[in-house]
């Protein structure tokens, strides 16, 4: 069995200018972001120091920054930016990012997008 290490952020709620419709361009929308980051299993935390792992604080801060930087027409674009942030961290082998807009339709919980990519 192979080793597996993962860092995750579940159900981070951000307010984002997102969407293609006129009403979506006037007001921010609540978006739920989930991130899973596969970390190199050879990274060992030997001295109990944050520099020995991938810091989820910096990923969370980056997501918050991205969510405020501009209007996004598509969830796909928003998720691509977050994915690039995750993959830029040393020791990250792969990442999965999803976003959901829970307030769009009354007949379903949410609509969203998910992307997964291995680091090159």
N, C-alpha and C positions, 0 to 999 in steps of 0.2 A: 504494500500500500504506500502511495506517495504522500509526502508531507503537503499540507495545505495551510496557508495563512491568509486571512482575509480581514480587511478593515471595512467597516460599513457605517453609513449614516442613513437612518430610517426616518422617513416622513418629515423631512425638514420643510417647513412651510415658509415660503417667501412670497412677497408681493411683487409682481412683475408686469411691466407693460408688454403684453404678448397677444398676438392674434391678428388676423387679416381683415376682420370686419371693422367698420367705422366705430361701433360702440366699444370695441376692444382697444381702440387706439386712444380713447379718451380717459380711461380709468385703468388702474392696475388691477390685476386679477390674482387671486390666491392660486398658487401652484405648489404642489407637493413634489419634492425631489427625493429620490432614493439613489444611493451610490453604493456599489460594492467594488472594492479594490483588492485584487489578488496580489499578494506581496511575496516576493522571492523567499522560498522556505529556507534558503541558506542564510538569510539575515537573522542573526541571533542577538537577542537582547541579553547581554551578559552582565551589564553594569547598571541595569534599571534606568537607562537614560533615553530620553525621547529621540535623540539623534540616531539611535540604533534601530529605529523603525520608521514607518511612514506616519507622519503626524496628521491625525484627522482634524485637528484644530485648523491647520493651514488649508486643508481641503474645504472645510466648512466656511472659513473666512473667504476663500476664493469663490465659492458658490454665491455667497451673499454679495460679493463685489460684482460678479457677472450679472446677477439678477437686477442690479441697479444701473448698469453701464449704458443701456440703450433700449429701444423698443425692438422686440423680436417678433417677426411675422409668424414664425413657425416654432413649435416645440422642438422640432428636429434640429434647428439652428442652435437653440438654447442648450439642448443636450450635447451637441457636438462641442460647444465651447467648454462645458463642464468636463466632458470626456478628455479633451486635450489637456485641461488642467490636471486631471487625475494621472494621465499617462506621463506627464512631465516630471513627476516625482521619482527620484532615484529609488530603485528596488521594486517598482511596480511592474508586474508582468502583464496584467490585463485589468480592464475596468468595465463595469456595467453601470449605465446611468439611465434613469427613467424620470419623466416628469408627467404629472397628471393635473388636469384642470378639473377640480371637483364641482365647480359651480356653473357649468355650461348647460347641462340638461337636467331636467327633473326626473327623467325616467331611467337614469343610470348613475352609478356612484361617481364616475369620472371618465374623462377621455384623455388619452396620453400617447406617449412615445417612449420606446426603450431602445437603447443601443449598447452593443458589446464590442469591444475590440481588444486584441492582444497587442502588446507593445512590440515595436519593430526591432 
